[in-house]
Amino acid sequence: MKSIALTLSGMRPVRFLIGSVICALIFFSNAFPAAAISSPKSAPEDSTTQLLETQKKTDEITTEPPPGLKEVQKKSNEGLNEIQGAADIDKMKRPDNTQSSSTVEENILKALERL
C-alpha cells in the first residue's frame, strides 16, 4: 500500500504540469482566435448582382402556377438548372473541364513505380 501512495505522490508534479499546459493552451487559443485574419479578403459585392437576379427569377416562378414538364426541360437545358441558368458554369468542376483527373488506382501505381 505504501508503494501505491508513494507513486501517487510522485505523480503530483506531473499532474500539475499537464494541468498547466492545458490551461495555457486554452488561454492562448482564446486569446488569438483570428489566425485567419491575414487571409485575403473576399469581395461580397461581386456576387450580389447574380444572387439578386436568381432571387428575382425565383420570385417570378413562385408567383406563377407550376410550369409544365416541357417548359421546365427547356429552361433547365439552357444551363445548370431552371433558376440558375448558366451562372457560374465555368467555375464548376466537371469531367469535361478538368485537366487531368487521376483515380486513386492511378496515383497508387505512380507511387509504386517511383519505389
Steps between C-alpha positions, in 0.01 A plus 500: 500500500786735575636453147170610347488808725863576414430468125193725518684766697780490244246559222382826655754722312419325172127560548575864581711533185231342279234724655707814442569406137128446440414834666763679291368337183144611580620852583700545178232346281250751640742791492596455131195353323528701179803337345330519161474877513799537268329297227386687190165668534211398278290759323136430587373760254624287209232239548208717606391584145482139405317407820248779450430378148455144623268623778297699246455190282405295804237757602357502147467121491341477845227753414399313182325165480732198476664475159450198277757229437596627154554855628715381792709278274550784252616742771719246680680405176620860472737461796543334837133508596183693436568788740877532494542471125862506393619710795843389626506206262866574425588477872352153549725196486380251242677218313507701179672805654752329729846466357625162610292330759673191629339224696624362828617189318714709262651693792593176677658358186704818451619486860597135465692574179709761682612239752 
